Amino acid sequence: MAEPVAISVQGTPNPNAAKFTLNRTVAAQGRTYRDPATADAAWAAQLLAIDGVTQVFALNNFVSVTKRPEVSWDVLGPQIESVLQQAFA
């Protein structure tokens, strides 16, 4: 059986961005997503569909998510983790 998805969250110098590190490879090459309609990864489109998320960057085993300043990480964090858990399980 595959190892369960583990996600750790770290702040960044930008208070509106957070780094979600997984025990999985999420992108072999760096990729930035800004529009859910043009995202070629379903999980990236799902993240961008969360109210308040403005940008997603993925590389190796991490996803960096940028949000609007008025939205709280307390609200976004669990939603982001849920999408990543489902996508990479």
Rosetta blueprint (number, residue, H / E / L):
1 M L
2 A L
3 E L
4 P L
5 V L
6 A L
7 I E
8 S E
9 V E
10 Q E
11 G E
12 T L
13 P L
14 N L
15 P L
16 N L
17 A E
18 A E
19 K E
20 F E
21 T E
22 L E
23 N L
24 R L
25 T L
26 V L
27 A E
28 A E
29 Q E
30 G E
31 R E
32 T E
33 Y E
34 R L
35 D L
36 P L
37 A L
38 T L
39 A L
40 D L
41 A L
42 A H
43 W H
44 A H
45 A H
46 Q H
47 L H
48 L H
49 A L
50 I L
51 D L
52 G L
53 V E
54 T E
55 Q E
56 V E
57 F E
58 A E
59 L E
60 N E
61 N L
62 F E
63 V E
64 S E
65 V E
66 T E
67 K E
68 R L
69 P L
70 E L
71 V L
72 S L
73 W H
74 D H
75 V H
76 L H
77 G H
78 P H
79 Q H
80 I H
81 E H
82 S H
83 V H
84 L H
85 Q H
86 Q H
87 A H
88 F H
89 A L
